[in-house]
Amino acid sequence: MEVNMQFLLRSVSRILFTGIRIFSSDGVHKDYICMNPDLDDTLLFTPEMKKSLLSSAPEFPSLIDVNHFYNYAAIQLDGQILIIGPIRSNPHFSTHMHFDIALSEDAGTILRSSVKEMDWNICYGVILMLVNTFTPPQILHNEITVQEFLSKNCLPENYNHSVRAKLEEIMFHQIENGIQHNSYDQEIRERTSIENGDLDSLQKSIDELFVGNVGKLADDKLRNNKNLAIVAITLATRAAIQGGLPSETAFSMSDLYIRQVEQTTSTGQPIQIARNAEFQFARMVKELKEANPSSSDAKENEHISNCKNYIFRHLHGRIQVKEVAEAIGLNPNYLSTIFKKYEGISISEYIMKQKIMLAKNLLTYSNYTLLEITHYLGFVSQSHLGEQFRKETGMTPKQYRTHYQVQEFN
């Protein structure tokens, strides 16, 4: 099958909002394709950079870092060398080959505004699609993955060997000096307590006396404690999801706590924030289980999980069972049957419980008016919300807010 390569390269340029320079195998410039009319990188793309990219491309797709902000990629294709860039990926990748190019403030601003930031998977996935599709199998024996491409260009040579050598050195030192990490069993007990929403067991597992040391994740003590806190919050997040907390809720909480950890300035704060996060996750799982005590263990059922996640993302509107089933690719009757089997209540009942739970949180932790909450949650009227709220809590929304609202909003 004959391929219109010019059309394909124009499409790649359009997707990546960047230019593609085409050279012969001996380095003679042949063509330039750029579907971004605002891009002018002549101050950035230096002769030295071109030389480095052309010399490295024949061996393996290469990537260079410019000003710790842009990347250029070089690939060999159809007997030619293509230099693609500048690229702004999120996150940005530092590479073995690095260039610092001095730009005036005005030139830098213009260039930044003309190069669109893109997800790194899209950037490098598109580039490797060209390599993997059009390189003959006798030259490219195995498909190059994005991970392999980035590892080869960003990590030091013999990186894995160096890691293993360092590991053996650390293990020898620890055995020689009788040093060991804290008990894995104790960690499992903490995670199980969160998964079960068992606050007492969580406290007991934290209070345990254990032999061993927590890991050293950085030389700086504050950074080390921040890293330890991030690990603890991440594990607690997964345990809470296993316990039934909707993944969107859990991940959003995790993001919030980790940002708080990053803002700390004293060495003790990160661990306290992590402990608070563990108890908050356990408390939320406990509330879920108490709100729906007839629910069986649905963590293994992907359909139930997908259903709950869809409901969570759409709590601000009116949700129909048919709509949920269509979104996750199931027959509505089948979804209703398995949901009732695992959760002990109907999907409609579950949706209402989740809406009321969110209303309780908004009444407690925000200063939104009842009318705003009514509209946000998709109720037809304040009286409809009030009726459902009272049925679930035994209070009117106003009574609930008066009793539970956090003082900073009063």
ZIWO-V551585 format. One record per residue. N is the residue number from 0. RES is the residue in one small letter. PHI is phi in radians with two decimals (999 if undefined). Layout:
n:res:phi
N:RES:PHI
N:RES:PHI
This chain:
n:res:phi
0:m:999
1:e:-1.45
2:v:-1.95
3:n:-1.42
4:m:-1.15
5:q:-1.07
6:f:-1.09
7:l:-1.09
8:l:-1.20
9:r:-1.12
10:s:-1.14
11:v:-1.10
12:s:-1.05
13:r:-1.18
14:i:-1.15
15:l:-1.60
16:f:0.95
17:t:-2.52
18:g:-1.77
19:i:-2.26
20:r:-1.65
21:i:-1.97
22:f:-2.15
23:s:-1.26
24:s:-1.09
25:d:-1.73
26:g:1.58
27:v:-1.50
28:h:-1.21
29:k:-2.00
30:d:-2.83
31:y:-2.40
32:i:-2.04
33:c:-2.61
34:m:-1.67
35:n:-1.82
36:p:-1.17
37:d:-1.54
38:l:-1.48
39:d:-2.47
40:d:-1.92
41:t:-1.08
42:l:-1.33
43:l:-1.58
44:f:-1.48
45:t:-1.54
46:p:-1.02
47:e:-1.12
48:m:-1.14
49:k:-1.03
50:k:-1.07
51:s:-1.10
52:l:-1.18
53:l:-1.15
54:s:-1.33
55:s:-1.69
56:a:-1.07
57:p:-1.04
58:e:-1.36
59:f:-2.85
60:p:-0.90
61:s:-1.99
62:l:-2.44
63:i:-2.16
64:d:-1.89
65:v:-2.12
66:n:1.03
67:h:0.96
68:f:-2.48
69:y:-2.02
70:n:-2.24
71:y:-2.16
72:a:-2.03
73:a:-2.22
74:i:-2.32
75:q:-1.74
76:l:-2.59
77:d:0.95
78:g:1.35
79:q:-2.15
80:i:-1.98
81:l:-1.89
82:i:-1.91
83:i:-1.94
84:g:2.73
85:p:-1.33
86:i:-2.09
87:r:-2.03
88:s:-1.71
89:n:-2.10
90:p:-1.38
91:h:-1.44
92:f:-2.01
93:s:-1.45
94:t:-2.24
95:h:-1.02
96:m:-1.56
97:h:-2.35
98:f:-2.24
99:d:-1.85
100:i:-1.94
101:a:-1.30
102:l:-2.19
103:s:-1.18
104:e:-1.04
105:d:-1.15
106:a:-1.12
107:g:-1.11
108:t:-1.14
109:i:-1.10
110:l:-1.13
111:r:-1.04
112:s:-1.24
113:s:-1.65
114:v:-1.88
115:k:-1.35
116:e:-1.30
117:m:-2.37
118:d:-1.06
119:w:-1.08
120:n:-1.12
121:i:-1.21
122:c:-0.91
123:y:-1.47
124:g:-1.13
125:v:-1.15
126:i:-1.09
127:l:-1.27
128:m:-1.05
129:l:-1.10
130:v:-1.10
131:n:-1.21
132:t:-1.44
133:f:-1.96
134:t:-1.53
135:p:-1.01
136:p:-1.06
137:q:-1.24
138:i:-1.70
139:l:-1.85
140:h:-1.30
141:n:-2.30
142:e:-1.04
143:i:-1.53
144:t:-1.54
145:v:-1.05
146:q:-1.08
147:e:-1.13
148:f:-1.05
149:l:-1.24
150:s:-1.05
151:k:-1.12
152:n:-1.62
153:c:-1.92
154:l:-1.69
155:p:-1.05
156:e:-1.09
157:n:1.03
158:y:-1.03
159:n:-1.10
160:h:-1.12
161:s:-1.13
162:v:-1.11
163:r:-1.11
164:a:-1.11
165:k:-1.16
166:l:-1.07
167:e:-1.08
168:e:-1.12
169:i:-1.13
170:m:-1.08
171:f:-1.08
172:h:-1.08
173:q:-1.21
174:i:-1.16
175:e:-1.09
176:n:-1.89
177:g:1.13
178:i:-1.69
179:q:-2.52
180:h:-1.34
181:n:-1.12
182:s:-1.14
183:y:-1.16
184:d:-1.04
185:q:-1.12
186:e:-1.09
187:i:-1.07
188:r:-1.12
189:e:-1.09
190:r:-1.12
191:t:-1.14
192:s:-1.08
193:i:-1.15
194:e:-1.03
195:n:-1.57
196:g:1.16
197:d:-1.78
198:l:-1.18
199:d:-1.12
200:s:-1.14
201:l:-1.10
202:q:-1.10
203:k:-1.12
204:s:-1.18
205:i:-1.24
206:d:-1.38
207:e:-1.04
208:l:-1.55
209:f:-2.30
210:v:-1.53
211:g:2.32
212:n:-2.21
213:v:-1.24
214:g:-1.20
215:k:-1.80
216:l:-1.87
217:a:-2.86
218:d:-1.30
219:d:-1.30
220:k:-1.11
221:l:-1.12
222:r:-1.11
223:n:-1.06
224:n:-1.21
225:k:-1.10
226:n:-1.10
227:l:-1.08
228:a:-1.13
229:i:-1.10
230:v:-1.07
231:a:-1.09
232:i:-1.14
233:t:-1.10
234:l:-1.14
235:a:-1.12
236:t:-1.06
237:r:-1.14
238:a:-1.12
239:a:-1.15
240:i:-1.11
241:q:-1.04
242:g:-1.40
243:g:2.00
244:l:-1.20
245:p:-0.94
246:s:-1.06
247:e:-1.11
248:t:-1.11
249:a:-1.10
250:f:-1.18
251:s:-1.15
252:m:-1.09
253:s:-1.03
254:d:-1.01
255:l:-1.08
256:y:-1.15
257:i:-1.17
258:r:-1.10
259:q:-1.13
260:v:-1.03
261:e:-1.14
262:q:-1.51
263:t:-1.25
264:t:-2.17
265:s:-1.97
266:t:-1.19
267:g:-1.49
268:q:-1.10
269:p:-0.98
270:i:-1.18
271:q:-1.14
272:i:-1.12
273:a:-1.09
274:r:-1.09
275:n:-1.04
276:a:-1.09
277:e:-1.02
278:f:-1.20
279:q:-1.17
280:f:-1.07
281:a:-1.06
282:r:-1.12
283:m:-1.21
284:v:-1.11
285:k:-1.03
286:e:-1.09
287:l:-1.09
288:k:-1.17
289:e:-1.23
290:a:-1.24
291:n:-2.44
292:p:-1.16
293:s:-1.48
294:s:-1.16
295:s:-1.58
296:d:-1.31
297:a:-1.75
298:k:-1.15
299:e:-1.50
300:n:-1.66
301:e:-1.13
302:h:-1.12
303:i:-1.13
304:s:-1.08
305:n:-1.10
306:c:-1.08
307:k:-1.11
308:n:-1.13
309:y:-1.11
310:i:-1.03
311:f:-1.03
312:r:-1.24
313:h:-2.12
314:l:-1.10
315:h:-1.36
316:g:-2.22
317:r:-1.54
318:i:-1.94
319:q:-1.85
320:v:-1.00
321:k:-1.03
322:e:-1.12
323:v:-1.10
324:a:-1.05
325:e:-1.12
326:a:-1.14
327:i:-1.83
328:g:1.33
329:l:-2.21
330:n:-1.23
331:p:-0.98
332:n:-1.16
333:y:-1.14
334:l:-1.07
335:s:-1.07
336:t:-1.16
337:i:-1.26
338:f:-1.14
339:k:-1.09
340:k:-1.10
341:y:-1.46
342:e:-1.72
343:g:1.39
344:i:-2.39
345:s:-1.35
346:i:-1.09
347:s:-1.09
348:e:-1.13
349:y:-1.10
350:i:-1.04
351:m:-1.12
352:k:-1.06
353:q:-1.18
354:k:-1.13
355:i:-1.18
356:m:-1.09
357:l:-1.17
358:a:-1.07
359:k:-1.04
360:n:-1.13
361:l:-1.17
362:l:-1.18
363:t:-1.44
364:y:-1.94
365:s:-2.31
366:n:-1.92
367:y:-1.11
368:t:-1.29
369:l:-1.08
370:l:-1.11
371:e:-1.12
372:i:-1.14
373:t:-1.01
374:h:-1.18
375:y:-1.05
376:l:-1.57
377:g:1.35
378:f:-1.40
379:v:-1.26
380:s:-2.79
381:q:-1.11
382:s:-1.17
383:h:-1.16
384:l:-1.06
385:g:-1.06
386:e:-1.12
387:q:-1.20
388:f:-1.14
389:r:-1.16
390:k:-1.07
391:e:-1.49
392:t:-1.98
393:g:1.41
394:m:-2.26
395:t:-1.39
396:p:-0.98
397:k:-1.11
398:q:-1.09
399:y:-1.11
400:r:-1.11
401:t:-1.04
402:h:-1.39
403:y:-1.99
404:q:-1.06
405:v:-1.14
406:q:-1.06
407:e:-1.12
408:f:-1.67
409:n:-1.40
